[in-house]
Amino acid sequence: MTAADPKKILIEVMYKASYCLPCVYMDEAVREVMPKYDNYVEYHRVEFMKGVGKERFLELSRSLFGEEGVYRHCRVAPVPSLFINGELFFDAIPPKFELEEAIEEVLLEKG
C-alpha cells in the first residue's frame, strides 16, 4: 500500500482494535497533527486483525525482520507502531513535537 497521491508521504499506524488503548492513543496522536499537514500527508490506520490490514502488517513486519524473522522466529512489527513511507519511526506513542519533527524531516527529504 502506498500513498494514493505521490506528492504526499504515507503515515501508517499498526492498530489492533479499539480495546487496545495504546493503539487508540497512537491513532489520536496522528489525527491531532493531521490538520496541520493535510496537504502533505496521507494517513492509514492498519487494522491488522481484519481484511487487508493483515497483509500490510505482514508486509511491514517482513521489511523489518525478513521472511525468516517473521515466519520462523515469529517477529512482527510492534503494536502500536508508526511507519512513515514504510519505515518504522515510532514503536511507542510519540509526543506531538516529536511526531511533527519526524513528519517535517521526511517532507524536507522528499523536497
Beta strands, then each sheet from edge to edge (+ up, - down):
strand 1: 9-15
strand 2: 41-47
strand 3: 81-84
strand 4: 87-90
sheet 1: 2+ 1+ 3- 4+
end
